Amino acid sequence: MDPKLLEILVCPVTKGPLRYDRQRQELVSVSAGLAYPVRDAIPILLESEARRLDDDEREARG
């Protein structure tokens, strides 16, 4: 994931920052509790496509 792209992308729900999880190929919004998939190097920033973080994940990432 291009670091410059990460600087301008925000969570579509909260407008907050996103963190890239390389292992899971996801952009994570801790404040929204969502992880958006990255497919073929393209971030899919749709709430309907996002995975909900469980409480343990939110605490570990927060």
Secondary structure, DSSP 8 states (H G I E B T S, - for coil): --HHHHHH---TTT----EEETTTTEEEETTTTEEEEEETTEE---GGG-EE--HHHHHHH-
